[in-house]
Amino acid sequence: MGERQNAHLILTGFMGTGKTTVGRLLAQRLGRPFVDMDALIEAREGRTIATIFAEEGEGYFRRLEAALCRELAAQEGLVIATGGGALVDPQNLAVMQASGLVVCLDGEPAALWERLAGVADRPLLAGPDGRARLEALLVARREAYARIPHHVETTGRTPEEVAEAVLDLWNRVRAGRPPRDPAVPSPRSPANPGASAPPLQAVETLIVRAPGGEYPIQIGPGLLAGVGRWLVERGFAGRSAIVTNETVGPLYADRLTEGFHAPLDPPARCVLPDGEEYKTLEQVVGLYRAFVAAGLDRRSPVVALGGGVVGDTAGFAAATYLRGVPFVQCPTTLLAMVDAGVGGKVGVDLPEGKNLVGAFKMPLLVVADTETLRTLPPVELRAGLSEVVKHGLLADPGLLEVLEALPGVEALREPEEAARLVARAVAVKIAVVEEDPYEGGRRAILNLGHTFAHAFEQLSGYRLRHGEAVAMGLVCAARLSVRLGLAEATLVSRVRALLRRLGLPTEPPSYDPEAVWEAMGRDKKRREGKRRFVLLRGVGEPVIVADPPRSEVLGAV
């Protein structure tokens, strides 16, 4: 269920399950507007879906669906019927789950074919082999539908009976009670064998398509103990290592180690000091020596357990030890869950600047166990929210609305609600890194506010938290956007007001302007000697500006 009081009720599932008919009945019962996504797309395009497929291709249609998911998620109080394939995309599913309750309508193949046979406007079933196509498509989408926790069976039921079952489920979920309808099986129950849970039974599962393959991001409570089992199921055996720090290790290393059973040996534990000032090459050398002492080989996984410093340092060691060993990320801070733990960028700092030595190391798996947020100090929760604000500013206005309605950072200690917020923020980053995995172009927009932030961190001797520096940097970036005539002045006031509401600083310390300018000149994002800034024309409209006038930059600070 979404963060908002007036959350959507969203119906999805395979074609022929009656999403539109049932959705209209539910909208009538609840007194809510009804949106049929397919019908809305057809109306806006002025042509049928079959014609869109024929003239533009399926990829074009899926992009329309994704944009509409984001648009509807920013609204409230709707009953929505999605297209059958709309929420197969993990990012679309995460966006919609963050805005309301998603219910998947199921049906037996024979019953679905009986309903769909002879229907002309079904491009995916066109041709004489339509029945075989239907069954193949059901199999292909089974895992995607299984990610949805709530299901209602439609076979042998009238639309009115299905609507009643969905309404009962809606009321019970909102009241925090389990469903009573025997036709609403748990995704892990024997009554629903085709909808097995993801390997770690996460609340949210997102997939990142990376060069050379893809990897899952599991987000939810109680996941750490399943990491070892996940590795065993994928054929890993023998030696491994957990890299953590002196703060997180005593809290969660034992829980993570629980899942490491034969043929995996008990993992070696490598403990780093806690703090950004220890994200150094010296610590990486120490990890190399620990890996050698533990007997790690090319097939020995390295698991990072901690915040961004642990993930970056352990990831760089994993990328370079024996020219690369398998790597798993288990971020334990909000900041790392929504940013550093996703996308494969790893590295360490030099005295001259942040992240000047690094690599791209795609993980096998990312596990964000939101139970770990329970022990995170409020100041660290707030610091993590700065990156969530950044993602909202870049691509998800509805995410900003969720944050503006957040009752306080303590709400993030409720693991399932935190999982939904994390998933929505992560979905923004995934969309960018999939398009540009090695930061050759568009991925640079993820550095919104960071040219300022990295300079502030460096001048503080890395005593300033990264999330706090990013918050200050976001205000400076908004201010520079206005000074350069890119954005309206209201952008600054909205960004500043939201950050203050979340308890984040909005103005940097009184650093010497010359020192700030020099620190920016050492930032790794500069190109051909030019300082590069990610700015905004407005929410959802990032733009990269190279070498803006020095006076305007320092005026923004």
CORBELNOR-V886757 format. One record per residue. SS is DSSP state (helix for helix, strand for strand, loop for the rest). Layout:
SS
SS
//
This chain:
loop
loop
loop
loop
loop
loop
loop
strand
strand
strand
strand
strand
strand
loop
loop
loop
loop
loop
helix
helix
helix
helix
helix
helix
helix
helix
helix
helix
helix
helix
loop
loop
strand
strand
strand
strand
helix
helix
helix
helix
helix
helix
helix
helix
helix
loop
loop
loop
helix
helix
helix
helix
helix
helix
helix
helix
loop
helix
helix
helix
helix
helix
helix
helix
helix
helix
helix
helix
helix
helix
helix
helix
helix
loop
loop
loop
loop
strand
strand
strand
strand
loop
loop
loop
loop
helix
helix
helix
loop
helix
helix
helix
helix
helix
helix
helix
helix
loop
loop
strand
strand
strand
strand
strand
strand
strand
loop
loop
helix
helix
helix
helix
helix
helix
helix
helix
loop
loop
loop
loop
loop
loop
helix
helix
helix
loop
loop
loop
loop
helix
helix
helix
helix
helix
helix
helix
helix
helix
helix
helix
helix
helix
helix
helix
helix
helix
loop
loop
loop
strand
strand
strand
strand
loop
loop
loop
loop
loop
helix
helix
helix
helix
helix
helix
helix
helix
helix
helix
helix
helix
helix
helix
helix
helix
loop
loop
loop
loop
loop
loop
loop
loop
loop
loop
loop
loop
loop
loop
loop
helix
helix
helix
loop
loop
loop
loop
loop
loop
loop
loop
loop
loop
loop
strand
strand
strand
strand
strand
strand
strand
loop
loop
strand
strand
strand
strand
strand
strand
strand
strand
loop
loop
loop
helix
helix
helix
helix
helix
helix
helix
helix
helix
helix
loop
loop
loop
loop
strand
loop
loop
strand
strand
strand
strand
strand
loop
loop
loop
helix
helix
helix
helix
helix
helix
helix
helix
helix
loop
loop
loop
loop
loop
loop
strand
loop
loop
loop
strand
strand
strand
strand
strand
loop
loop
loop
helix
helix
helix
loop
loop
helix
helix
helix
helix
helix
helix
helix
helix
helix
helix
helix
helix
helix
helix
loop
loop
loop
loop
loop
loop
loop
strand
strand
strand
strand
strand
loop
helix
helix
helix
helix
helix
helix
helix
helix
helix
helix
helix
helix
helix
helix
helix
helix
loop
loop
loop
strand
strand
strand
strand
strand
loop
loop
helix
helix
helix
helix
helix
helix
helix
loop
loop
loop
loop
strand
strand
strand
strand
strand
strand
loop
loop
strand
strand
strand
strand
strand
strand
strand
strand
loop
loop
loop
loop
strand
strand
strand
strand
strand
helix
helix
helix
helix
helix
helix
loop
loop
helix
helix
helix
helix
helix
helix
helix
helix
helix
helix
helix
helix
helix
helix
helix
helix
helix
helix
loop
helix
helix
helix
helix
helix
helix
helix
helix
loop
loop
loop
loop
helix
helix
helix
helix
helix
loop
helix
helix
helix
helix
helix
helix
helix
helix
helix
helix
helix
helix
helix
helix
helix
helix
helix
helix
helix
helix
helix
loop
loop
loop
loop
loop
loop
helix
helix
helix
helix
helix
helix
loop
loop
helix
helix
helix
helix
helix
helix
helix
helix
helix
helix
loop
loop
loop
loop
loop
loop
helix
helix
helix
helix
helix
helix
helix
helix
helix
helix
helix
helix
helix
helix
helix
helix
helix
helix
loop
loop
loop
loop
loop
loop
helix
helix
helix
helix
helix
helix
helix
helix
helix
helix
helix
helix
loop
loop
loop
loop
loop
loop
loop
loop
loop
loop
loop
helix
helix
helix
helix
helix
helix
helix
helix
helix
loop
loop
loop
loop
loop
strand
loop
loop
strand
loop
strand
strand
strand
strand
strand
strand
strand
loop
loop
strand
strand
strand
strand
strand
strand
loop
loop
loop
helix
helix
helix
helix
helix
helix
helix
loop
//
